[in-house]
Structure formats: C-alpha cells, structure tokens
C-alpha cells in the first residue's frame, strides 16, 4: 500500500495504491454437486486498486470532523487457473466514480496524539469488463483467442447492478521524525449479476507508513 495525503483547512485529498498477490483455494465449487466433477483448482490471484479522493469539510466539532466528496478508483483483479484451458484467465477490470464519506477523530493514547478514521465509499457509476465465461468453469471457445474476447462483456455499471461497498478504518500514531504509522482494517462487499451472479466480501488488515514530505 502506498498512500499520499494533503490536508488544508477545508479540504482533504489523498492518493492511494493497494495491491496483493496470492492464491485462492476452496474445497467445493458448487454446493450439492459431485466433488469429483466440480473440484475447484488452486487459483493464483493478482489484485490492485488505485484511487484518488478530494474531500471537503462539512462539519467540525470537538468530537471529530466529517468530510464528504467525490473520488475515483480503478480496480484490476486477475485470476489464473491452468486447469480451465483457454478459460484459465479470469478477470475484472473497472473504473468507478464514487461518493466518499469520512469521519476523523483526534484522541490521546499513551501520551501520544492519535487519530481515528471511519470511512465509507459508495460507487455511483462505473465502466466494467469481465469475460463472458466468468464463473463458468467448463466454458471453452476453441474458435477464439483470449485477446479477441477481452472486451466482449463490457458495460456501464451503476449502483443497481454493480454494488461495491467499502469501509476504510484506521488508527494513526506519530513516530520518529514527524512521520506516522497507520493500523488499517478495511472491509468491502462486491456483487455483479452478469453473466452469472458473483458475490464476495473481503477483510484486509494492513500497516501503512506515512513519511513527512515538508
């Protein structure tokens, strides 16, 4: 995770890059079916998201400040499973325009000035592409290459048919030299209905270091 923040009196902006590489594995692909036929192979997963937000102060009090504004994000999630032959590369590419709400509260702990944040992101409209075989393990189209199908299932998404809710929470503490460290917990829910229903939720734990640039 790479994060750059800039704070003014009435405006808060931040740029963020997040990414992960790992493997996904499940014991059963389709509940109620024969495991011999639907045994899920191990899947290699690559995921990253780039986002930028420009938030404005809408309420200020001793207990905390509320920030609201627009943000944009680009998400790439690629999954590779050799077992599925020419359907082995599964992916989601999307770009979103979203509303972001953030609540920040300053407090003291162990004699240090700490900061807590609770954030919520709600996508309003976006552009998305997924393969036509997404979620269908035995789909094979021998007549076409992967590249020719890359943008076959492209569409404009909106809140009604592509919900993706994100909660971004962190606690920030100062460290040596004016730098800071964040302990982060994020939760998100994702759903898409075409060509088949996909629903998933993810928890993310992270540590972020903020280096002072001025």
Order of alpha helices (4+ residues) and beta strands (2+ residues): beta-beta-alpha-beta-beta-beta-beta-beta-beta-beta-beta
